[in-house]
Amino acid sequence: MPSYRVDHIHLRSRDPMGTARYYNKMFDAKIVDSVEYDGRSWIHLDIDGVTIYIARAEEDQPSGPADPHAGLDHFGLNVDNLDEAVAQLKERGAEFYMEPREIQPGASIAFVRAPDDVRIELLERKNQSEN
């Protein structure tokens, strides 16, 4: 039986290096390399083992929807302490779609607006033994 693992997240941006710098500044993403592939520049980021590729969006490609919609809505990053993460991100200039809130006992979320209207969920799950 096949097994499946997340290999990467692929973003398109009108300013790939600017977007890569945003992820570096906000989430301490490592800019691993920038390569030419298939006639395009691609930037490879690493956020704690998660690979994110950023390719240049063509000028005639439409921007993604800013609000929740059918299809891929967002990606999530787990954090140990949501309040600390939100404070740090605000200090770094992040804009939030949603301020932190508890969605169920022991689980809290917030949403960041990244370049190109990418939505990033921050999720803190507390151990049940801590409650």
C-alpha positions in Angstrom: 0.0 0.0 0.0 1.5 3.4 -0.9 2.3 5.9 1.8 2.0 9.7 1.3 4.1 12.5 2.9 4.0 16.2 2.2 6.9 16.9 -0.1 6.6 20.7 -0.6 4.4 23.7 -0.8 4.6 25.6 -4.1 3.8 29.3 -4.3 3.8 31.7 -7.2 4.6 35.4 -6.7 5.1 38.5 -8.8 8.2 39.1 -6.6 9.7 35.7 -5.6 12.7 37.1 -3.8 10.6 39.7 -2.0 8.3 36.9 -0.9 11.2 34.7 0.1 12.6 37.5 2.3 9.1 37.9 3.9 9.1 34.2 4.9 12.7 34.6 6.1 11.9 37.7 8.2 8.6 36.4 9.6 9.1 32.7 10.1 12.9 32.4 10.1 12.7 30.4 6.8 16.1 29.5 5.4 16.6 30.6 1.8 18.3 27.5 0.5 18.9 28.4 -3.1 17.6 30.1 -6.2 17.7 28.1 -9.4 16.6 28.3 -13.0 14.3 25.5 -13.9 12.1 25.2 -17.0 13.0 28.8 -18.0 11.9 30.3 -14.6 13.6 31.4 -11.5 12.6 29.3 -8.5 13.5 30.0 -4.9 13.7 27.1 -2.4 12.9 27.8 1.3 13.0 25.6 4.3 10.8 26.2 7.4 11.8 23.6 10.0 12.0 20.8 7.4 9.0 22.0 5.2 10.1 22.8 1.7 8.5 25.8 0.0 9.2 26.6 -3.6 8.4 30.1 -4.9 8.2 30.6 -8.7 7.6 33.8 -10.6 3.9 34.4 -11.5 3.4 35.6 -15.0 1.9 39.1 -15.3 -1.3 37.7 -17.0 -1.9 35.1 -14.2 -4.7 36.2 -11.9 -4.1 36.8 -8.2 -5.5 34.3 -5.8 -8.7 35.0 -3.9 -8.1 36.9 -0.6 -11.0 35.4 1.3 -11.8 31.8 2.1 -12.8 29.9 -1.0 -13.2 26.4 -2.4 -9.9 24.6 -3.0 -6.7 25.1 -1.1 -7.5 27.7 1.6 -4.3 27.9 3.6 -1.4 26.1 5.1 -0.7 25.7 8.8 2.3 26.1 11.0 2.4 24.6 14.4 3.8 26.8 17.2 4.6 26.1 20.8 3.3 29.3 22.2 0.8 31.2 20.0 0.8 34.4 22.0 4.6 34.7 21.8 4.5 33.9 18.0 1.9 36.5 17.4 3.8 39.1 19.4 7.0 38.4 17.5 5.2 38.4 14.1 3.5 41.7 14.9 6.9 43.2 15.9 8.2 42.0 12.6 5.3 43.7 10.8 3.0 40.8 10.0 -0.6 41.5 9.1 -3.3 39.2 10.6 -6.5 38.0 9.0 -7.6 36.6 12.4 -6.3 37.4 15.8 -5.7 34.5 18.1 -8.7 32.6 19.4 -9.4 29.3 21.0 -11.2 27.0 18.6 -11.7 24.1 21.1 -10.2 23.4 24.5 -6.5 23.1 24.2 -6.3 24.4 20.6 -5.9 28.1 19.5 -5.3 29.6 16.1 -4.5 32.8 14.3 -4.2 33.6 10.6 -1.4 35.7 8.9 -1.7 37.4 5.6 1.4 36.7 3.6 2.4 38.2 0.2 0.1 37.4 -2.7 -2.8 36.9 -0.2 -1.5 33.6 1.0 -3.2 32.6 4.3 -1.1 31.0 6.9 -2.6 29.5 10.0 -0.7 29.4 13.3 -1.8 26.6 15.5 -1.0 25.9 19.1 -2.2 22.5 20.5 -1.7 22.2 24.2 -1.1 18.8 25.8 -4.2 17.6 27.5 -2.1 17.0 30.6 -1.4 20.8 30.8 -5.1 21.6 30.9 
